[in-house]
């Protein structure tokens, strides 16, 4: 029996989200705990799964706040290290009128980039059913080597590997595609990566090059799709009139998908299975858009 359902590696940071204006008319920002991998784990933990995180924050005020936040929501933090010299990574989140957002990262360098290959907790990964990672942990040499080592450890024990890319380096995204069983990719990311406007054409482009059993495409206001064997299932979204911002919606969706795989496995999924999985994930993603932030409000 594995000790953890899902272990994730990557960035844990502070999302500064807009929260009104001051009396002087200056924008106010709220310091929300965030980072895609930990957002995914927070959703999984809320759904009753045992999770663990591997990463690095600064030995500063924000780093301490983040360690407390993930511990508070129930994520195992034994794999979270503190860097005594480099500050915790920060992100400024600009929210558009429709709730969509844009990020500006302050990580040149940031503590999440300082994770080293020899700091990867081997037994933590081996004791997990699923290993999850993204591409922000592959943007620089040291943390890229650490991520690749973690992936190789998961592969040694035939662990399921989940990958959620971010529009960074095409080379690193392609590396992730070559080492995952579950791919969650957004509409704009699949177009950026493959050059295909049609999402199915984009998925076919990926499948011609990589053997990924389950590919999920999140399409924002258009819903989501699952591609599994010869099956394509599309589920419409649950649009919310009181949407505040979309930060964490994709991570919520991803967490719910991994929840379904933890419960049912990755083999012999039917159209009914995929429909149930996507419906639940779409609903949860819609709910999270009515809250500010992600990690603490799952």
C-alpha positions in Angstrom: 0.0 0.0 0.0 1.3 3.5 -0.9 1.4 6.1 1.9 0.3 9.0 -0.4 -2.2 9.2 -3.2 -0.5 12.1 -5.0 2.8 13.8 -4.5 3.5 17.0 -6.5 6.7 18.9 -7.2 7.0 22.5 -8.3 6.4 26.1 -7.3 4.8 27.3 -4.1 4.4 31.1 -4.1 2.4 34.1 -3.1 -0.2 35.3 -5.6 -0.9 39.0 -5.1 -4.5 39.3 -6.3 -6.3 42.6 -6.8 -8.6 43.5 -4.0 -10.1 46.9 -4.6 -8.5 50.3 -4.2 -7.3 52.4 -1.3 -8.7 55.8 -0.2 -6.0 57.3 -2.3 -7.1 55.4 -5.4 -4.1 52.9 -5.3 -4.7 49.3 -6.1 -4.8 46.9 -3.1 -3.5 43.4 -3.3 -4.2 40.4 -1.2 -1.3 37.9 -0.5 -2.9 34.5 -1.4 -1.0 31.3 -1.1 -0.7 29.7 -4.6 1.3 27.8 -7.1 -0.3 25.3 -9.5 1.1 22.0 -8.0 0.0 22.9 -4.5 -3.4 24.1 -5.7 -4.0 20.7 -7.2 -2.9 19.0 -4.0 -5.2 21.3 -1.9 -8.2 20.2 -4.0 -7.2 16.5 -3.7 -6.8 16.9 0.1 -10.2 18.5 0.4 -11.6 15.4 -1.5 -10.1 13.1 1.2 -6.8 12.1 -0.4 -3.4 12.0 1.3 -1.0 14.3 -0.5 2.6 15.6 -0.2 4.5 18.4 -1.7 8.2 18.8 -2.8 9.6 22.3 -3.4 11.4 25.2 -1.9 10.4 28.6 -0.4 12.5 31.4 1.1 13.4 31.5 4.8 11.4 34.7 5.0 7.9 35.9 6.1 6.2 34.7 2.9 7.9 31.3 3.1 6.7 30.7 6.6 3.2 31.8 5.6 3.2 29.3 2.8 4.5 26.4 5.0 1.7 27.2 7.4 -0.9 27.4 4.6 -0.2 24.0 3.1 0.0 22.4 6.6 -3.3 24.0 7.5 -5.1 22.5 4.5 -3.6 19.0 5.2 -0.7 18.7 2.6 2.3 16.9 3.9 5.2 19.5 4.0 8.1 17.3 4.9 9.4 17.7 1.3 9.2 21.5 1.5 12.6 23.1 2.0 13.6 26.7 3.0 16.4 28.6 1.2 18.4 30.9 3.6 19.5 33.3 0.8 16.8 33.4 -2.0 13.4 35.0 -1.3 10.1 33.3 -1.8 8.7 33.6 -5.4 6.0 36.1 -5.9 3.4 36.6 -8.6 1.3 39.6 -9.3 -2.2 38.6 -10.7 -4.0 41.1 -12.9 -7.7 40.3 -13.3 -9.6 41.3 -16.4 -13.3 42.4 -16.3 -14.4 38.9 -17.5 -12.5 37.2 -14.6 -9.6 36.0 -16.7 -6.1 36.9 -15.5 -2.5 37.5 -16.4 0.6 36.8 -14.2 3.8 38.7 -13.7 6.4 36.5 -11.8 9.1 37.8 -9.5 11.5 34.9 -9.6 14.9 36.1 -11.0 15.8 34.1 -9.0 13.0 32.8 -6.7 13.4 30.2 -4.0 11.3 27.6 -6.1 14.1 27.7 -8.7 16.7 26.7 -6.0 15.6 23.1 -5.5 18.5 20.7 -6.2 18.8 17.2 -7.5 20.3 15.9 -4.3 17.4 17.3 -2.3 14.7 15.1 -3.9 13.1 12.8 -1.3 13.2 9.4 -3.0 11.1 7.5 -0.6 8.3 10.2 -0.6 7.9 9.7 -4.4 8.1 5.9 -4.2 5.4 5.9 -1.6 2.9 7.7 -3.9 0.3 6.4 -6.3 0.6 9.4 -8.6 3.4 11.9 -9.2 2.4 15.3 -10.5 4.5 18.1 -12.0 4.4 21.2 -14.3 6.9 23.2 -16.4 7.7 26.1 -14.1 9.9 23.7 -12.2 11.9 23.1 -15.4 12.8 26.7 -16.4 16.3 26.6 -14.9 19.1 24.1 -14.8 19.2 23.1 -11.1 15.5 22.7 -10.6 15.1 21.1 -14.0 17.6 18.4 -13.0 15.7 17.9 -9.7 12.4 17.5 -11.6 13.9 15.0 -14.0 15.3 13.0 -11.1 11.9 12.9 -9.4 10.3 11.7 -12.7 12.9 9.0 -13.0 12.2 7.8 -9.5 8.5 7.6 -10.2 9.2 5.7 -13.4 11.4 3.2 -11.5 8.4 2.0 -9.5 5.9 2.2 -12.4 4.0 5.1 -10.8 1.4 7.0 -12.7 2.7 10.4 -13.8 0.5 13.5 -14.3 1.7 16.6 -16.2 0.2 20.1 -16.4 2.3 22.3 -18.7 2.5 26.1 -18.7 3.5 28.2 -21.7 7.2 28.4 -21.0 9.9 26.5 -22.9 8.6 24.2 -25.7 11.5 21.9 -25.2 10.6 21.3 -21.6 6.9 20.9 -22.4 7.9 18.2 -24.9 10.0 16.5 -22.3 7.0 16.4 -20.0 4.8 14.9 -22.7 7.3 12.1 -23.1 7.1 11.1 -19.4 3.4 11.3 -18.5 0.3 9.1 -18.5 -2.1 11.9 -17.7 -1.9 15.2 -19.5 -4.0 18.2 -18.5 -3.5 21.1 -21.1 -5.5 24.3 -21.7 -6.9 25.4 -25.0 -4.4 28.2 -25.5 -1.5 26.0 -24.5 -2.3 23.3 -27.0 -2.6 25.9 -29.7 0.7 27.4 -28.7 2.5 24.1 -28.6 1.1 22.4 -31.7 0.2 25.3 -33.9 -3.2 23.8 -34.4 -6.4 25.9 -34.0 -8.6 22.8 -33.6 -8.1 21.1 -30.3 -8.6 17.6 -31.7 -6.0 18.3 -34.3 -3.7 19.4 -31.5 -4.3 16.3 -29.5 -3.6 14.1 -32.6 -0.4 16.0 -33.1 0.6 15.1 -29.6 -0.5 11.5 -30.0 1.5 11.0 -33.1 4.6 11.7 -31.1 3.8 10.5 -27.6 1.9 7.7 -26.0 -0.3 9.4 -23.4 -3.3 7.3 -22.3 -5.5 10.2 -21.0 -5.4 13.8 -22.4 -7.6 16.4 -21.0 -8.2 19.8 -22.6 -9.7 22.6 -20.5 -11.4 25.1 -22.7 -12.5 27.8 -20.3 -16.0 29.0 -21.0 -16.4 26.2 -23.6 -16.0 23.4 -21.0 -13.6 20.5 -21.3 -12.7 17.4 -23.3 -11.2 14.0 -22.5 -9.4 12.0 -25.1 -8.9 8.4 -24.1 -8.2 5.5 -26.6 -10.8 6.1 -29.4 -13.2 8.1 -27.2 -13.7 11.8 -27.2 -16.0 13.2 -24.5 -16.9 16.9 -24.2 -18.8 18.4 -21.3 -20.1 22.0 -21.2 -19.1 24.3 -18.4 -21.1 25.5 -15.4 -20.9 29.3 -16.0 -21.3 31.4 -12.9 -22.8 34.9 -12.8 -20.8 35.7 -9.7 -17.4 34.8 -11.1 -14.7 36.9 -9.5 -11.5 35.5 -11.1 -10.4 32.3 -12.8 -7.2 31.8 -10.8 -7.0 28.2 -9.8 -9.8 26.9 -12.0 -7.5 24.8 -14.1 -5.7 23.5 -11.0 -9.1 22.6 -9.4 -10.1 20.8 -12.6 -6.8 18.9 -12.6 -7.2 17.9 -9.0 -10.7 16.5 -9.6 -9.4 14.5 -12.5 -6.7 13.0 -10.4 -9.3 12.3 -7.7 -11.2 10.2 -10.2 -8.1 8.3 -11.3 -7.2 7.7 -7.6 -10.6 6.2 -7.1 -11.0 4.3 -10.4 -7.6 3.8 -12.0 -6.6 4.6 -15.6 -7.6 1.3 -17.2 -10.8 0.5 -19.1 -12.5 3.9 -18.7 -15.8 4.1 -20.4 -17.6 7.1 -21.9 -19.8 7.2 -18.8 -16.6 7.2 -16.6 -15.2 10.1 -18.6 -18.5 12.0 -18.5 -18.7 11.6 -14.7 -15.1 12.7 -14.3 -15.4 15.8 -16.5 -18.8 16.9 -15.1 -17.5 16.9 -11.5 -14.3 18.6 -12.5 -16.1 21.3 -14.5 -18.4 22.0 -11.6 -15.6 22.3 -9.1 -13.7 24.7 -11.4 -16.8 26.8 -11.8 -17.1 27.1 -8.0 -13.5 28.2 -7.5 -14.1 31.1 -9.8 -16.4 32.6 -7.2 -13.6 32.9 -4.7 -10.4 34.9 -4.5 -7.3 32.8 -4.6 -7.2 29.0 -4.8 -5.1 27.0 -2.3 -6.9 28.1 0.8 -10.5 28.2 -0.6 -10.8 24.7 -2.1 
